Amino acid sequence: MHPWTAITQLLDQEIGASIQRGQGQGQAVVTLPGAYLTAEEKAAKAAQHEGIEPGQQWQSRASGKLYVIEEVSSQSVTVEGVGEYPFQKFHQPFARPVK
């Protein structure tokens, strides 16, 4: 297998793309998740991420340190001093602090 093919396949897996092979060589269709969402599906997806607001403090699961949410977009959360996280991966390293 060519190295670039392996790299591309790993990147596709990372973003959740699915690849369907056609009958012949070179006929692959890549489908990205969420590319064609209905209005209801978009609303349901947005509801999953409710409650994450700029200015809130969230706790690192690894260190316990508190971080401030800097920005929330339709696709990601930016944590001050740390960087940007896609919604799918934000809850892995961060948890709401106990009040």
C-alpha positions, 0 to 999 in steps of 0.5 A: 500500500502506498504511504499516502493511501494509508495516511488518507485512510487514517485521516478519513477514519479520524473525521468519520468519513466513510468510503464506499468502493465502486466496481472498478479501481478509482471509483470511491465515494467519500461521505462526510458525516453531517454533510446533508443534514435536514433542519430537524437533524441540525436542531438535534445536533445543536441541542447536544451541545447546549449549555456550552457558553463563552465565559464558562469555566470547564475543568480539565479531566487530566489535570483538574485545572479550570479553563475558560470557554473563549468562543463557541461556534456551530462546529467547535469550542475554543478554550482560552490558552489551550485551543480549539476542539471540535464538539465531538471531542470537547467532552473527552478532555473537559468536564463541567466543574462541580459547583 
